[in-house]
Amino acid sequence: MVSYVTVMEDGASIESLTIGPDSAVGLMGGVGAPRSLRQAIMHVEGDGFAISTADMLAACEESAVIRDMAVRANMVTTGKLLQSVACNAKHGLEQRFARRLIACSDASSAKRFALTQEQIADTLGVRRTSVTAAARTLRNEGLIAYRHGRIWVENAAGLEARACECRAAIRSELDVLLPRRQPSELRAKAG
């Protein structure tokens, strides 16, 4: 999982956008954007691959299917960004923290991942002490456990219920714009 981070004048940073396995970092390059507008930071370990901007742009120019996928993925990214703005303004820390942990779990396909409270604080734009209090609350509710820079999900359904509505809104948009397909569907479409 990768975060686009906005660094403020005083050095404080806040996550502007999360990119998971459903999208790509730098995808705007595939439709001609000359550079990224924000710094990207890897937060949760995982696999990925890289393609040069020139190769992605060429692929989009040569293939209507790839161009359509890039446009749809960019629409999802814009939707996530807009939802993030609303989420940060409307929802409390514990709800946003729960949503973030579910997103990390989804992105890594794991229930346990390396993530410090300092990283979470930077991501959510709050003080580390606030994250400590929120983590303690979620732990006391039996939703998570943590120790020495690692957090694990103890009760995914409970954490999901604790998370704000933004996760479902983003998932709904993803399902419409980038529906998950079975490998057999993809082979049939390509053939």
N, C-alpha and C positions, 0 to 999 in steps of 0.2 A: 504494500500500500504506500502510495506516494502522496505527499501534501504539497500543494502550492502555498507558499508562505509569503505574507506581506510583512516587511520589516518597517517599523515606524521610525520616526526621527530620533526617538529616545533609545532605540535599540530593541525595544520590545517587538515581539513577532506574534502573529496570529495566523492560523490556518485560514486561507481563503477558499480552498477547494481540496477535496480528497479525490484521488484517482485510484480506483481499485482494478480488479481484473476485468471489469466491464468496459474499460476505456484505455487510453494511452496518454502518456506524457508527451507533449509537443505535437499533438495531432493537428493542431492548427497549421503547422508547416505543410501538411498534405494538401491544404487548400490555399496555400500561398502566403501565409503569415511569415514575415521575415525573421522573427525571433520570439522567444517566450517573454511574457510580461512579468513573470514572477519566478522566484527561486523554487526549485523542486527538491524536496527532501524525502528520502526513503525512511519510513517509520516502522514498517513490519516486514520482516524478511519474506522473500518469496522469489519465484522464478519469473523471468521476463525475457524479452529479446529487444534488439535495437535495429533500427533501419535509419539510414541517413535521411535528412530532410529532402535532399535532391532525389533520392530513390523513391521516397514516399510521394513526392510531388509528381514524379514521372509515372508512378503506378496509378495515381488518381487521374492523370491526364489520359492514360491508355485504357483504363477500365472503368466503365460506368458503375459496375458493382462496387469496386473499391471506393470510388468517389462518393457513391451513395452512402456506403458504410461510414466514411469519414465525416460526411455532413451530418448523418444521424448521431454519430458519437459526439460530435461537437455540439449538437442540439442538447444531448443528455448532459454534457459538461456545463452548458449555459444554464440548464434547468437546475443542476446541482448547486451552481453558484447562487442563483436566485433563491433557492430553498435555504441555503446556508445563511444568507443575509436575514431572511425571515426568522430562522431558527435562533440565531444569535440575539435577535431583538426580542423574541417572544418567550423562549423557553429557559427554564432554570438550569443551573449547572448539573444537577444530578441527572436530569433528563438527557441533556446533551452528552454527558459523560457516558451514560448507558448506551446511547446511540453510537457513540464513537467506539466503544468496546465491541458492540455487535458488528460494526463495520470492519474492525480489525480482525475479528474472528472469521467473518465471511471472506475477507481478502486473503487470509493466510490458510483458510480451511483448517484452522487449529483452534483449540479451546485455550491454549496457553501460548503466550508470546512475550518477547522482551519489549517492555515499554515502561519507561520511568515516569514517576509523577511529574517531574520537571518537563518531560516531553509533552505530557498531556496538558499541563498548564500552558505551555507555549502554544499548543494546538488550539486550545479552547479560549485563549486570551485572558486567563485568570491567574491568580497567584497560586504558587505551589501549595501553600497552606490551605487554600480553598479546595484544591484537588484532594489533599490528605483527608479533609473532613468528609468530602463526598465519597471517597473510596471507603472510608470507615463505615459510613452509612450503608453503602451497597454491600460491604462485607458482612455487617451485622444483620442484614436482611437475607443473607445466605446466597447472594447473587454472584459474588466474585470472591476471589482470594488473591493475595499478593504477597510478595517477598523478594527483597533484593533486586529490584528492577524488572521483575517478571509479574505479569498479571494473568490469571486464568479465570475463565468463565465457569462457574459452578452450576448455575441454573440459567440456561439460555432462554427458556420460555419466560421466566421471571424477569430477566434483564430486558428482554424484548418488550414486555408489558410495561416496564419502567421507563423505557425510552420514549422520546417524543414522537409525534405523528410524522415527522419529517422523513424518517427512514421508509415508511410505507409510501409516502408521496413520491420519493425518489425511485423506489422499487417499481411502482406503478408506471412511472414515466419510462423507466428502462424496459419494462415488459412491452410497452407499445413501440418504442423507437428501436430497440435492439432486442427483439424477442430471442430467447434462448432456443437453439435448434439442436436436435439430435444429430450425431455424425451422419446417419443415413440420409437425413433430409438435406444436409449440406452436399453430400456426394451426388444425390439426385439432381439438385439444383445446378451444380457445376457441370454435370455430364450432359 
